[in-house]
Every structure is written in C-alpha cells, then in structure tokens.
Amino acid sequence: MGRAGRGWRAWFGERRLVVYRRRNLEARRLALLWTGFSGKLALILVALLFVSGAAMTLYYSPAPGAAYDSVDYAQFQLPFGGVVRGVHAYAWNLLLVVLGVHLARAFVVGAYKAPWQRAWVSAVLVVLLVPAFLVTGDLLPWNQSGYWSTRVRLGIISSVPVVGEFVAGFLRGGPNIGIVALTRFYALHILLLPCALVVLLAVHLYFIRQGVLTAPLSGNPSARNAVPALLDTAARLLVLFVVVALVLGVLAWQKPVPLGDPADPTDTSYLPRPEWWALFLNQLVTIFSGRLAVVGTVLIPGGLVALLIALPFIDRLPERHPARRKKTMLAAAAVAAVWLGVSVIGYVKYYVSAP
C-alpha cells in the first residue's frame, strides 16, 4: 500500500512537472516578440510602412507626369502629406538598419546554429527582400533621382549573364522606361513584394516557434523574462508603434524628404547618387568593369548571400559564445571591414568629391 501510494504520488508529480514545463514553453513562445528589441522594432516598422503606404496610394497616380504631380500635391498641399511621405521613406531606411542589426546580433550569439537554422535562412531572405522595396519605390515619384537611378540599376541588372537582359527587359517593359515600367514597379511595390514580405515574416516566426527561443549566452534559459499575457504583448507593441510613429513624424516634419525636379529622360548630364545601402554594390560595379563586370554584379554579392544562407550548415559546432568562435568572428569582422571600407570609398566619391 505504501509503495503504491508513493508510485501514484510520483506519477502525479511527473504529470505536474510536464504541465509546468508545457506552460513555461507556451509562456516563452508568447514572449516571442520580446526576445530582442531589434525584432520588435522591425515588426513595428513593417506595420508603420503598410499604414503610411496605404495612405499615400489614396492620392498617387501611376502614370508619368501625373505621378510627379500627385506626389507634389500630397507633399506640399495636402495636410500632413509631406509628413506621411517622410515617415514612409525614413521607415524603410531604418528598417534596413534594424534588420541588419537583428541579423548581426543573431550571428554574434550563434542563433544560426541548431535548432534555428531555418529561422536564420528565413531572416536572411527577409533582409534581402527589403532593398527590393527601396528600388521599386524609388521610381514611383517620377523625379530625376528616381528615374536615372532606375536606369543605372536596370543597366547593372542587364549585365548579369544569362538572365540579366530578360529581367531588365521585363521590368522596363519596352526599349525605354515609361508607363509600363512605372506600372510594373508600382504593382511590385504595393502588391507582390508586400505579400512576399508577409509570407516570409510568417514563416520566420513559425520557424522560431517550432524551436526553443534563443537561450542567453550564460546557458540558463530561465534568465529570460516571459511576457505573461497576449494583451500585455499587444499593449506594449501598440505603445512602441505610437512612439516610433511620433519620432519619425517629427523627423519628417523637421527634415522633409526632398522631391526634386520631374524626370527628364533627355537630361543625360544628370548623375544620380547611390543610396547609402547601395554604395558597396555600386563600387563593386565600378571596380570590376568590362570583362570582369560579372565579378562585381554576380560573383561577390552572390557569394556573400550564399555564404550567409549556408552558414548554419558550415558552422555546425554547438559552441555559441563568440569568444570561443574566434575563427568565425574574425572572418565576419574581415568581411564587414571590407564592406565598410568600400562603402566609405563610394561615399567620398559621390557625396564628398562630387561637385
């Protein structure tokens, strides 16, 4: 009888332990959005971009000439139109920075290792998708900067072997950049790319939920604080959304995003300046020209992307602490130093030395 009683108590104790562990896991899964500030901020910025973008579509006309006039009207005559456009522009650039920081943090703490390989790959794909929004959105105002930057980018795309001419021709929609190109860029920017971004973010969050949240480097998972309720999480996200919107709104109010002159396809003297995030790629195209153009347009960028995606399958050692991953950290630091150096050279060339 005594032995049976101890057996039942042990069984119930094990059951309580299982229930506790399951509840703890659910709480940690509920805390998904709070595992890192950069991840939370990225989600908030995506939501803010969707809201501000939807507001701008109410006044935008995707046709050459009319596109510029509609943006001009929204920015300079419509109440708070310039602020909405500025918030949209600043949020895209900030999102790219935040995603880069988020990916760098995941790399430093070894969050690409098992069981987070799929989450890492999906995060890399999200980071690669964001510049596509910037590229397609650049043409929509139909100003000088957007028009000539698009011509340069399509020229770079066309230099890619095998598929370059086809992709550039499809995006252009004809021999010149006109209404077909503007319509296709508009459709990509407001329909196809947002759908792809939502899907990738959903897949990324799903892969994180399938595994265990990234443990601290101390190795003690209980060191993390779990968010106790879904409403608490939603409330905190709402507060963060309001704060970010206000900060970017004030920035857009004090420093409006310039519109510039209308696009003039005959003004071949206009020299567009690459965006900060494209300085590295632009300099690669400048360094490797002629027969070596494929090195700057395909081999180096493609090699870096392939290396990021394959990283979880290359570095399979369980060690996560950066101090014990010296070779990996040194290699990453060398790549980052080259990227920064080439970008600085491009900045000096286009923003300091240029007339």
ROKOL-92882 format. One record per residue (C-alpha): chain; residue in one letter; y, z, x. Coordinates in pm, 1 decimal, m for minus. Example, Ala and Ser with C-alpha at 12.3 -4.5 7.8 and 13.67 -1.06 7.14 Angstrom:
ROKOL-92882
(A; A; (m450.0; 780.0; 1230.0))
(A; S; (m106.0; 714.0; 1367.0))
END
This chain:
ROKOL-92882
(A; M; (0.0; 0.0; 0.0))
(A; G; (237.3; 89.7; 276.4))
(A; R; (152.7; m224.1; 469.6))
(A; A; (202.3; m435.3; 154.5))
(A; G; (537.3; m272.6; 90.0))
(A; R; (651.0; m344.0; 443.9))
(A; G; (535.4; m704.1; 402.0))
(A; W; (738.7; m751.9; 85.3))
(A; R; (1044.6; m590.9; 243.3))
(A; A; (1008.5; m815.5; 548.9))
(A; W; (974.1; m1122.8; 325.3))
(A; F; (1282.6; m1031.7; 123.2))
(A; G; (1469.1; m957.7; 445.1))
(A; E; (1384.7; m1300.6; 578.2))
(A; R; (1493.7; m1457.1; 248.2))
(A; R; (1826.6; m1272.9; 262.4))
(A; L; (1872.8; m1391.7; 619.7))
(A; V; (1803.9; m1752.4; 516.4))
(A; V; (2050.4; m1727.0; 224.9))
(A; Y; (2311.2; m1574.4; 455.4))
(A; R; (2266.8; m1849.2; 712.0))
(A; R; (2294.0; m2115.6; 443.3))
(A; R; (2613.0; m1961.5; 304.6))
(A; N; (2753.9; m1933.6; 655.2))
(A; L; (2674.5; m2300.1; 718.7))
(A; E; (2839.5; m2400.8; 391.7))
(A; A; (3147.8; m2199.2; 485.5))
(A; R; (3160.7; m2369.5; 822.3))
(A; R; (3123.1; m2706.9; 654.9))
(A; L; (3406.8; m2613.3; 420.6))
(A; A; (3612.3; m2538.1; 729.8))
(A; L; (3562.7; m2898.3; 843.2))
(A; L; (3930.8; m2985.0; 820.9))
(A; W; (4029.5; m2682.6; 1029.5))
(A; T; (3821.1; m2744.0; 1341.0))
(A; G; (4124.9; m2885.4; 1518.4))
(A; F; (4491.4; m2931.3; 1438.0))
(A; S; (4486.2; m3294.2; 1550.7))
(A; G; (4215.9; m3378.4; 1296.9))
(A; K; (4407.2; m3213.1; 1013.5))
(A; L; (4729.9; m3382.4; 1115.1))
(A; A; (4560.1; m3723.4; 1131.5))
(A; L; (4435.5; m3689.6; 773.2))
(A; I; (4780.4; m3581.8; 656.5))
(A; L; (4943.8; m3876.8; 830.3))
(A; V; (4698.6; m4119.5; 668.5))
(A; A; (4783.1; m3976.8; 325.8))
(A; L; (5156.5; m3997.2; 400.7))
(A; L; (5120.2; m4357.6; 515.3))
(A; F; (4939.3; m4455.3; 198.0))
(A; V; (5208.6; m4292.4; m18.5))
(A; S; (5505.0; m4442.3; 171.4))
(A; G; (5334.8; m4781.7; 194.8))
(A; A; (5268.3; m4788.5; m178.8))
(A; A; (5636.6; m4709.0; m240.2))
(A; M; (5750.2; m4998.3; m19.4))
(A; T; (5524.0; m5250.5; m193.3))
(A; L; (5727.1; m5199.3; m512.2))
(A; Y; (6021.6; m5382.0; m353.8))
(A; Y; (5858.6; m5609.3; m96.7))
(A; S; (5826.5; m5985.6; m144.2))
(A; P; (5569.6; m6150.3; 90.2))
(A; A; (5746.6; m6481.0; 147.8))
(A; P; (5952.0; m6598.9; 448.1))
(A; G; (6319.3; m6533.7; 390.2))
(A; A; (6257.8; m6328.9; 79.0))
(A; A; (6058.4; m6079.7; 286.3))
(A; Y; (6354.2; m6005.6; 509.8))
(A; D; (6593.6; m5981.4; 214.7))
(A; S; (6364.1; m5740.8; 30.2))
(A; V; (6333.0; m5514.5; 334.4))
(A; D; (6708.8; m5536.8; 393.9))
(A; Y; (6775.4; m5437.7; 33.0))
(A; A; (6528.2; m5149.6; 41.2))
(A; Q; (6662.7; m5011.7; 368.7))
(A; F; (7038.1; m5043.3; 317.4))
(A; Q; (7093.8; m5040.2; m60.0))
(A; L; (6804.3; m4861.1; m223.9))
(A; P; (6849.1; m4480.5; m223.4))
(A; F; (6627.6; m4329.7; 46.4))
(A; G; (6474.4; m4672.0; 110.6))
(A; G; (6555.6; m4651.2; 479.5))
(A; V; (6402.9; m4304.4; 497.9))
(A; V; (6078.2; m4423.3; 337.8))
(A; R; (6054.3; m4717.4; 578.4))
(A; G; (6134.3; m4491.6; 871.8))
(A; V; (5872.7; m4234.9; 769.9))
(A; H; (5617.2; m4515.2; 741.8))
(A; A; (5699.9; m4656.2; 1084.9))
(A; Y; (5716.5; m4320.8; 1264.2))
(A; A; (5396.5; m4200.7; 1097.2))
(A; W; (5197.1; m4499.3; 1225.6))
(A; N; (5306.5; m4437.7; 1581.3))
(A; L; (5246.7; m4064.7; 1550.2))
(A; L; (4902.0; m4127.1; 1401.3))
(A; L; (4802.1; m4331.0; 1705.0))
(A; V; (4914.1; m4046.8; 1933.6))
(A; V; (4736.9; m3782.3; 1726.5))
(A; L; (4412.0; m3980.0; 1716.4))
(A; G; (4431.6; m4028.5; 2092.3))
(A; V; (4478.7; m3654.0; 2141.6))
(A; H; (4194.2; m3583.2; 1898.3))
(A; L; (3960.9; m3816.2; 2086.1))
(A; A; (4068.3; m3674.3; 2422.4))
(A; R; (4004.3; m3320.3; 2302.5))
(A; A; (3658.4; m3419.2; 2180.4))
(A; F; (3588.6; m3570.6; 2520.4))
(A; V; (3704.0; m3263.9; 2712.7))
(A; V; (3488.3; m3021.9; 2511.9))
(A; G; (3190.5; m3258.1; 2519.7))
(A; A; (3189.5; m3322.3; 2144.8))
(A; Y; (3037.1; m3665.2; 2201.7))
(A; K; (2704.8; m3510.3; 2300.5))
(A; A; (2410.9; m3445.4; 2066.7))
(A; P; (2424.2; m3394.4; 1773.3))
(A; W; (2770.6; m3551.1; 1741.4))
(A; Q; (2702.0; m3897.9; 1883.8))
(A; R; (2757.6; m4080.1; 1554.4))
(A; A; (3071.0; m3879.6; 1480.2))
(A; W; (3208.9; m3979.1; 1821.6))
(A; V; (3135.8; m4350.0; 1768.2))
(A; S; (3298.6; m4347.3; 1424.8))
(A; A; (3604.0; m4169.6; 1569.9))
(A; V; (3638.4; m4439.5; 1836.9))
(A; L; (3624.8; m4708.0; 1566.6))
(A; V; (3899.9; m4531.8; 1372.1))
(A; V; (4122.4; m4522.2; 1681.0))
(A; L; (4059.6; m4893.6; 1740.9))
(A; L; (4148.4; m4979.5; 1380.0))
(A; V; (4493.8; m4820.4; 1378.0))
(A; P; (4660.2; m5079.2; 1610.6))
(A; A; (4549.1; m5349.2; 1364.6))
(A; F; (4779.9; m5187.7; 1107.3))
(A; L; (5067.7; m5195.5; 1354.6))
(A; V; (5002.4; m5560.4; 1442.6))
(A; T; (4977.9; m5681.1; 1083.3))
(A; G; (5270.8; m5469.2; 968.4))
(A; D; (5494.8; m5599.5; 1246.2))
(A; L; (5525.4; m5942.0; 1084.4))
(A; L; (5600.0; m5822.2; 730.7))
(A; P; (5978.5; m5764.8; 767.7))
(A; W; (6003.8; m6127.1; 890.4))
(A; N; (6258.4; m6035.5; 1157.8))
(A; Q; (6295.6; m6169.4; 1508.2))
(A; S; (6097.1; m5893.4; 1673.4))
(A; G; (5803.5; m5915.0; 1435.7))
(A; Y; (5790.0; m6294.1; 1429.1))
(A; W; (5795.8; m6350.8; 1805.2))
(A; S; (5569.4; m6054.7; 1880.9))
(A; T; (5315.6; m6207.4; 1642.5))
(A; R; (5341.5; m6542.5; 1817.9))
(A; V; (5272.9; m6376.3; 2151.7))
(A; R; (4975.9; m6183.0; 2013.3))
(A; L; (4824.8; m6488.3; 1848.3))
(A; G; (4863.3; m6672.4; 2177.5))
(A; I; (4674.4; m6393.8; 2354.3))
(A; I; (4403.1; m6398.1; 2087.4))
(A; S; (4364.2; m6774.8; 2117.2))
(A; S; (4294.4; m6736.5; 2491.1))
(A; V; (3978.6; m6535.4; 2419.4))
(A; P; (3674.9; m6755.4; 2488.7))
(A; V; (3456.9; m6890.1; 2205.7))
(A; V; (3614.2; m6711.7; 1906.9))
(A; G; (3980.7; m6684.7; 2008.6))
(A; E; (4102.0; m7017.8; 1872.9))
(A; F; (3920.1; m6967.6; 1543.9))
(A; V; (4054.9; m6615.6; 1484.9))
(A; A; (4410.9; m6710.8; 1579.8))
(A; G; (4395.7; m7021.2; 1360.2))
(A; F; (4262.5; m6822.8; 1066.1))
(A; L; (4538.1; m6561.8; 1095.6))
(A; R; (4803.4; m6829.1; 1140.4))
(A; G; (4675.3; m7039.5; 851.0))
(A; G; (4820.2; m7358.6; 997.5))
(A; P; (4995.4; m7500.1; 1302.0))
(A; N; (5288.2; m7257.6; 1266.6))
(A; I; (5346.8; m6904.3; 1145.8))
(A; G; (5467.5; m6938.4; 787.2))
(A; I; (5396.8; m6822.9; 436.4))
(A; V; (5018.1; m6843.2; 478.0))
(A; A; (5024.0; m6620.5; 784.9))
(A; L; (5260.8; m6375.8; 615.9))
(A; T; (5039.7; m6359.3; 306.1))
(A; R; (4725.2; m6302.1; 511.9))
(A; F; (4888.3; m6033.4; 723.1))
(A; Y; (5014.7; m5868.4; 404.3))
(A; A; (4667.8; m5873.9; 245.3))
(A; L; (4513.1; m5732.0; 561.1))
(A; H; (4776.9; m5460.9; 587.2))
(A; I; (4770.2; m5329.0; 231.1))
(A; L; (4415.2; m5411.1; 116.1))
(A; L; (4143.6; m5483.5; 370.5))
(A; L; (4249.0; m5255.5; 655.0))
(A; P; (4316.8; m4951.3; 431.3))
(A; C; (3972.9; m4993.4; 271.5))
(A; A; (3814.7; m5015.1; 615.6))
(A; L; (4006.4; m4705.4; 729.5))
(A; V; (3897.8; m4502.1; 426.7))
(A; V; (3535.4; m4604.0; 478.3))
(A; L; (3543.3; m4517.7; 849.1))
(A; L; (3707.2; m4181.2; 784.6))
(A; A; (3449.4; m4102.5; 515.3))
(A; V; (3167.2; m4199.8; 749.8))
(A; H; (3320.3; m3992.3; 1029.7))
(A; L; (3346.9; m3682.7; 809.6))
(A; Y; (2995.1; m3738.0; 679.7))
(A; F; (2853.1; m3751.8; 1031.3))
(A; I; (3031.8; m3428.6; 1117.2))
(A; R; (2893.0; m3258.5; 807.3))
(A; Q; (2543.5; m3375.0; 895.7))
(A; G; (2552.5; m3177.5; 1217.6))
(A; V; (2692.5; m2844.9; 1320.4))
(A; L; (3062.4; m2815.0; 1380.0))
(A; T; (3167.9; m2824.3; 1742.6))
(A; A; (3098.2; m2484.9; 1893.4))
(A; P; (3357.8; m2325.0; 2123.0))
(A; L; (3305.3; m2359.6; 2494.9))
(A; S; (3219.3; m1990.8; 2507.2))
(A; G; (2894.4; m2082.6; 2330.9))
(A; N; (2949.8; m1831.9; 2047.7))
(A; P; (2965.0; m2023.9; 1716.3))
(A; S; (3071.5; m1708.5; 1530.1))
(A; A; (3402.8; m1718.3; 1716.0))
(A; R; (3528.6; m1976.1; 1467.7))
(A; N; (3705.5; m1866.3; 1151.0))
(A; A; (3577.6; m2034.2; 837.0))
(A; V; (3803.6; m2131.4; 550.2))
(A; P; (3686.9; m1917.0; 257.5))
(A; A; (3762.5; m2146.2; m35.3))
(A; L; (3827.9; m2507.7; m118.9))
(A; L; (4154.1; m2419.2; m292.7))
(A; D; (4272.2; m2242.0; 21.0))
(A; T; (4198.1; m2553.5; 223.6))
(A; A; (4378.9; m2778.1; m26.1))
(A; A; (4679.6; m2545.9; m29.9))
(A; R; (4708.0; m2546.7; 348.2))
(A; L; (4676.5; m2925.0; 360.4))
(A; L; (4947.7; m2957.2; 96.8))
(A; V; (5180.9; m2731.9; 295.7))
(A; L; (5113.7; m2935.0; 610.1))
(A; F; (5176.0; m3258.7; 417.6))
(A; V; (5515.7; m3133.6; 296.6))
(A; V; (5616.0; m3011.9; 642.9))
(A; V; (5518.8; m3338.6; 814.2))
(A; A; (5693.4; m3544.6; 544.8))
(A; L; (6013.0; m3341.9; 583.2))
(A; V; (6011.7; m3361.6; 962.9))
(A; L; (5955.5; m3737.9; 966.2))
(A; G; (6206.3; m3778.7; 683.3))
(A; V; (6476.8; m3602.4; 881.4))
(A; L; (6389.7; m3810.5; 1187.5))
(A; A; (6411.5; m4132.6; 984.6))
(A; W; (6741.8; m4018.8; 835.1))
(A; Q; (6897.5; m3937.4; 1172.2))
(A; K; (6743.7; m4230.7; 1360.6))
(A; P; (6675.6; m4520.3; 1123.1))
(A; V; (6418.7; m4780.0; 1221.3))
(A; P; (6611.4; m5096.4; 1321.4))
(A; L; (6558.1; m5412.1; 1119.5))
(A; G; (6727.3; m5665.6; 1346.3))
(A; D; (6804.2; m6026.9; 1263.6))
(A; P; (6598.9; m6255.1; 1037.8))
(A; A; (6320.7; m6451.8; 1204.1))
(A; D; (6435.8; m6777.7; 1363.2))
(A; P; (6140.7; m6995.6; 1473.5))
(A; T; (6380.4; m7223.2; 1665.1))
(A; D; (6517.6; m6944.6; 1886.9))
(A; T; (6278.5; m6985.5; 2179.9))
(A; S; (6502.2; m6774.4; 2403.8))
(A; Y; (6412.9; m6455.4; 2219.7))
(A; L; (6192.9; m6227.7; 2432.1))
(A; P; (6002.2; m5965.1; 2228.3))
(A; R; (5931.6; m5630.6; 2386.0))
(A; P; (5578.4; m5495.0; 2350.2))
(A; E; (5529.3; m5166.3; 2170.1))
(A; W; (5454.4; m4859.0; 2381.5))
(A; W; (5086.6; m4862.4; 2284.4))
(A; A; (5052.1; m5229.0; 2388.0))
(A; L; (5217.2; m5201.7; 2730.8))
(A; F; (4884.0; m5163.4; 2910.5))
(A; L; (4724.8; m5465.1; 2740.3))
(A; N; (5038.3; m5673.2; 2781.6))
(A; Q; (5048.8; m5602.1; 3154.4))
(A; L; (4682.0; m5692.4; 3190.6))
(A; V; (4760.4; m6033.6; 3041.5))
(A; T; (5049.4; m6068.9; 3287.5))
(A; I; (4845.0; m5961.6; 3591.2))
(A; F; (4541.6; m6175.3; 3510.8))
(A; S; (4672.8; m6519.0; 3424.1))
(A; G; (4535.6; m6869.5; 3442.7))
(A; R; (4162.3; m6882.2; 3500.6))
(A; L; (4149.1; m6503.8; 3525.5))
(A; A; (4305.8; m6454.8; 3181.9))
(A; V; (3970.9; m6360.2; 3033.6))
(A; V; (3966.7; m6053.7; 3261.6))
(A; G; (4281.7; m5913.9; 3101.4))
(A; T; (4209.5; m6021.2; 2744.6))
(A; V; (3836.2; m5952.2; 2716.1))
(A; L; (3657.1; m5800.3; 3014.5))
(A; I; (3871.9; m5494.8; 3089.1))
(A; P; (3967.5; m5399.6; 2728.9))
(A; G; (3619.9; m5480.2; 2601.3))
(A; G; (3459.1; m5292.1; 2886.3))
(A; L; (3665.4; m4980.2; 2815.1))
(A; V; (3579.9; m4993.9; 2444.7))
(A; A; (3210.6; m5044.5; 2519.1))
(A; L; (3220.3; m4752.5; 2762.3))
(A; L; (3373.9; m4522.5; 2501.0))
(A; I; (3115.7; m4618.6; 2240.6))
(A; A; (2824.5; m4589.3; 2484.3))
(A; L; (2945.0; m4260.2; 2635.7))
(A; P; (2716.5; m4035.0; 2424.7))
(A; F; (2416.8; m4239.8; 2533.0))
(A; I; (2518.0; m4249.2; 2900.6))
(A; D; (2600.4; m3880.6; 2945.2))
(A; R; (2301.4; m3710.7; 2780.9))
(A; L; (2308.8; m3385.4; 2975.4))
(A; P; (2353.6; m3084.3; 2744.1))
(A; E; (2629.5; m2928.0; 2955.0))
(A; R; (2963.3; m2937.0; 2771.3))
(A; H; (3202.0; m2729.7; 2981.7))
(A; P; (3448.2; m2961.5; 3165.5))
(A; A; (3421.5; m2758.1; 3485.1))
(A; R; (3052.3; m2843.2; 3501.4))
(A; R; (3106.4; m3211.2; 3426.0))
(A; K; (3315.9; m3289.8; 3731.4))
(A; K; (3199.8; m3649.4; 3780.9))
(A; T; (3262.8; m3742.2; 3419.4))
(A; M; (3601.4; m3570.5; 3414.3))
(A; L; (3709.2; m3731.4; 3744.3))
(A; A; (3606.1; m4076.0; 3622.0))
(A; A; (3801.0; m4025.4; 3299.5))
(A; A; (4104.0; m3899.9; 3494.4))
(A; A; (4093.6; m4210.2; 3716.9))
(A; V; (4082.3; m4442.6; 3413.8))
(A; A; (4367.9; m4250.4; 3248.8))
(A; A; (4576.0; m4267.8; 3567.8))
(A; V; (4531.4; m4645.9; 3592.9))
(A; W; (4615.4; m4687.3; 3223.4))
(A; L; (4928.7; m4474.7; 3262.1))
(A; G; (5037.0; m4648.4; 3582.1))
(A; V; (5001.3; m4998.1; 3436.8))
(A; S; (5186.0; m4885.8; 3122.5))
(A; V; (5472.6; m4744.0; 3329.4))
(A; I; (5499.1; m5073.9; 3517.3))
(A; G; (5520.7; m5254.2; 3183.8))
(A; Y; (5782.6; m5011.3; 3055.3))
(A; V; (6001.7; m5061.0; 3361.9))
(A; K; (5964.1; m5436.9; 3330.6))
(A; Y; (6052.6; m5467.7; 2961.8))
(A; Y; (6275.7; m5165.9; 2894.2))
(A; V; (6446.9; m5083.9; 3224.5))
(A; S; (6476.4; m5400.4; 3431.0))
(A; A; (6505.2; m5644.8; 3139.8))
(A; P; (6861.9; m5749.2; 3051.8))
END
